[in-house]
Amino acid sequence: MQGFFHGISFRLAKLGVIIALLIGTLMSAVQIYFDFSAKSTAVNNQIVSITDMSTPPAARAIHTLDNMLANEVAEGIMVNDFIVAVTIEDELGNVIAESKRIPRESNTTWLTHQITEHLTSYSSPLYIPGHGDDGEHGQIKFEVDMDAAFSSFYTQSAVVIIIGLIRSFMLVSILFVAFHYLLTKPLISIATQIKRINPGSPGEQRLSLSGHSRDDELKQLVNSGNQLLDAVDLALAKRRAVEVVLRKSEEHVRQIIDSLPVWVGARNREGHYIFANKALADFLQTSPEAMRGSHISDFADFFYTDPIEVTMLDTEVIKSRISAQIWEEKWVGAEGEEHSMHTHVMPMEFYDEVVALVVSSDITELKMAQAQMEHMAYHDALTDLPNRSYLVERLEEEVRKSARNKIYGALLFIDLDQFKYINDSLGHPAGDGVLKHVSQRLMAIATEDDVVVRLGGDEFVVVLTNLGRDLASALLQAEESGERIRAHVSEPHFYNDLELHVTCSVGIVIYPEEDAGVHELLRYADTAMYQVKEQGRDAIQFFNKYMADKARNVLVMEGDLHRALEMDAFHLHFQPRVNVVTGAIVGAEALLRWDHPERGMISPGEFIPILETSGLIVQVGMWVIERSLKQVKEWQHMGLWSKTMRLGVNISPRQFRSTQFVDDVKHLLEQEDFSAEMLEMEITEGIVIHNLEETISTMSTLQSRGINFALDDFGTGYSSISYLKKLPVAILKIDQSFVRDISEDRNDRILVETISAMGNLLGLDVVAEGVETREQLDLIREYGCRYYQGYLASRPINPNQFELLLEKRFIQI
């Protein structure tokens, strides 16, 4: 019954009863009110009517003093059951007639008291006809029982109320039945069906309504319920799929974490492990399952850090929610091997608590690799000696220390002499063996405080420290060390049964040097070493002020040469080549000149070596070829230059060995539409000796295009008849150093005659350079030289002046 009284139909019926009662009561109250008003009016009208009817006879009875008539009037009024007392009085207040009865008992008396007085008194004056209205002649009074007067009203009202209640009850009953069958019963059916739904598979159960087909809110509820069941079933299916995927993903993540080469673990505030991956567990010689719940102190034998400090760090990370990292912590393996670990400690939400996620990477090999890389960064790979980087840092320290303590030191720059020949002839393995042997010898004679460095190639540096406070003594010690180094390096080195002898050139600078840092000291020592090279090698040389000025001038001139090339400040002079018999001009040699904006004309012997060492000679050399070709083309168009004449251009060794040299020359010839037969390239023996086969290949390629080659300065270098036999040269030029003293020096005459005879026998055109006198000309003509160049014919002159010579075509001696 408790369920019934809580049902919708009962609650609706109860609500209906209340509403019906309220409405019925309101309607009945309105009806009763109107009935009460009508009844009150009827009672008043009835009393007025009784008054009007009884007043005339009562007045006559008073006038005639007829007591019988008065009593009859009174009794007649009492006929009305709601009147309980009647009194007729004369003008003096004497009672003429009187009639009374006891008011009846009624259950509605209390109600009458609520709406009016129970007994109400009425009076009316009596007037005697014909006596005017000058005053009252008597008075009739009667008392009305209002309860009796309203008895019919009360009965009628009771009927109205009862009928209203019956009507309300019937209405509620009808509504209850209607609600039950139309709403409650279907809802109960739906609720019962919902209770039977399987939560695990709601889509298998369907909601339905029995009875006739309907299209109302309940039908919509059933349809919506079925759609909801389908949606829930679909959501559950998706959730199951997601759960399956999550389980698989969790398993994959676990597998990934276990397969990671890093250690992964999570600890709570107390230092207990929540989980750990396989790598960490394997290192601690346990399993991930066994580590759950274990304390960090249980593994204290595996690491150096105090477990209390580890727990404090974990707690700090958990509280602050800020990650921390330990750059390097030491762990010890089961076999005692030491591991360096880089550890990150991060806060992580783990179910209902925050834990410290600890990820450690093994950086042991990285540390070893870093140490090895650091060693490699500061040491030479071949000799294992310290390198330039180490030298710069160490020398800076030594220079500061020497300046602070006023103690001298020395820097020795060592370069092996003719080392390239060993590599070229025996190969780089032999050269590497020599370098190792030299480094071992340098280390053998160096003291514990000395620094031995290989700068690269065949260059070494030895830094002598703590040579005392006396400069003379320091110089002496540095000289002794340099001589000792030179002597030890020159000892024979054996390679594959070959006895190799290597000498060295040593440049020495004493430090601290005023306003000189590490790089300046290295440059000073290098300058002194090159001074030794220029003087014949295999010696030592101290750096002096003259070398510094010379080195500085070289740097300044190198900058000026760069600007000269950019601003097209070079120009060409031409020197004629003359037939020794006819005096006809058969060609010219193009010579580079530089007019410095401040210093004026600078000798080629001064700036061309700098072009060579700086590498600018490649660009400048191509500029010379291009500009001289253009100039000859102009003379050719003017009719001053014939196709049988030749233009001589000097080719430097560095330019000749350039990988683009052949292609650049071909491009220039095509660009200027210049006949290659008119171009003569003059090379020195320095080009030949470096790589004979490569030189021959390059010369042959260019010769196939029609270019002629002249071997310049023959006899001043490594002259060899085999060169003349192999090289595709057409011209042999005798150096001016042999021609200059030919008239006084018998040896020079013999050399010129021999070279000329050899060239003629080989079918070469022989040109004598530096002819300045008629006597020299007669001798070279006698010795068989075909052509000559020199001041006797003309100095090198600018193109405009050379045009005048070409116009003459002959040189008159």
Secondary structure as UniProt FT lines:
FT   HELIX           2..5
FT   HELIX           8..64
FT   HELIX           67..78
FT   TURN            81..82
FT   STRAND          83..90
FT   TURN            91..92
FT   STRAND          95..100
FT   TURN            107..108
FT   HELIX           109..115
FT   STRAND          119..126
FT   TURN            129..130
FT   TURN            132..133
FT   STRAND          138..145
FT   HELIX           146..149
FT   HELIX           151..179
FT   HELIX           180..184
FT   HELIX           185..195
FT   TURN            199..200
FT   HELIX           202..204
FT   HELIX           217..259
FT   STRAND          263..267
FT   TURN            269..270
FT   STRAND          272..276
FT   HELIX           278..283
FT   TURN            284..285
FT   HELIX           288..291
FT   TURN            292..293
FT   HELIX           296..302
FT   HELIX           307..320
FT   STRAND          324..332
FT   TURN            334..335
FT   STRAND          338..350
FT   TURN            351..352
FT   STRAND          353..362
FT   HELIX           364..378
FT   TURN            381..383
FT   HELIX           388..405
FT   STRAND          409..416
FT   TURN            417..418
FT   HELIX           419..426
FT   HELIX           428..445
FT   TURN            448..449
FT   STRAND          451..456
FT   TURN            457..458
FT   STRAND          459..464
FT   HELIX           471..489
FT   STRAND          493..495
FT   TURN            496..497
FT   STRAND          498..500
FT   STRAND          504..511
FT   TURN            514..515
FT   HELIX           518..534
FT   TURN            535..536
FT   STRAND          540..542
FT   HELIX           545..566
FT   TURN            567..568
FT   STRAND          570..579
FT   TURN            580..582
FT   STRAND          584..596
FT   TURN            597..599
FT   STRAND          600..602
FT   HELIX           604..614
FT   TURN            615..616
FT   HELIX           617..637
FT   TURN            638..639
FT   TURN            643..644
FT   STRAND          646..650
FT   HELIX           653..656
FT   TURN            659..660
FT   HELIX           661..672
FT   HELIX           676..678
FT   STRAND          679..683
FT   HELIX           685..690
FT   HELIX           692..703
FT   TURN            704..706
FT   STRAND          708..714
FT   HELIX           721..726
FT   STRAND          731..734
FT   HELIX           736..739
FT   TURN            740..744
FT   HELIX           746..761
FT   TURN            762..763
FT   STRAND          765..768
FT   HELIX           774..782
FT   TURN            783..784
FT   STRAND          787..788
FT   TURN            791..793
FT   HELIX           799..808
//
